[in-house]
């Protein structure tokens, strides 16, 4: 094999890696409905628990008190309507899967959007809780705090996470009652 062949193979590998990255961006995931992403979150969470795979792990998130109430209420209502044991963690995972971008720049844009949406009102103190989330979500959220510190934006994670959850809950509300296909 010549050196030129090695470069071609590497270039092909880079193209495949770039294609995979593009296919998992929030924009690509938004082609699915919030309900579809929630259903996948539910299914993968249940499989992880039942097979004791332990791929999903708890991670601390901070949301507004109103959002915590809203996601808990939505999970309870959807559980009653579907007969499935839905958890708030599955909603948080679905929200992060659907709307949390991987780049710090886009994450900071979300924080700014959240702050602007709150307007001149006082931003409520966030409430922290841990939620079990998928390995894909963990790969983005685990290093987020350190990335924010390094960028001089410590304590901005709350605004990012709140922006993501707000968008997801809005999507779910616009889609109406939960109707899983399975």
C-alpha positions, 0 to 999 in steps of 0.5 A: 500500500502506498502513502497515497492510499493511506491518505485516501483511507484516512480521508474516507474515515474522516468523511464517515466520521463527519457524516455520523456527527452530522446525523446526530446533530440536534437539527437531524434529531429534530426530524423526529417528533418529541414523542418519538424521541421520548419513546426511544428514551423510555425504551432504551432506559427500560432495556438498560434497567432490565438487562442491568447494562448500567450504560445509563447513569445519573447526572445532576441537572438544574432547572427552574422550579416551575419546569420541574413541576411541569415535567413531573406533571407531564410524566404523571399524566402521560403515565396514566394515559399510556399505562407506562411507568414513565419517569421524569428522567426519560423526559430529561434524557429526551430533551437533551437528546433532541435539543442540546447541541454538542458545541459550547458556542451553540450551548451558550446561544441557548443560555442567552436565548433562555435569559432573553425569554425570561425578559426583565423578570428575575431568574428563579433560583434553580433546583438541582436533581439527578436524572438517569440519562443515556451514554450519548447525553452523558458524553455531552453533559459530563464535561459541560461544567468544565468547558463552561469554567474554561470559557469563563462562563461558570454557572451557566449550565442551569440556563442551558439545561433550562432552555433545552427542557423548555424547548422540549416541553413546548414541542411535546405540548404542541404535539398533543397527548402522548401516543406511543405507537408500540 
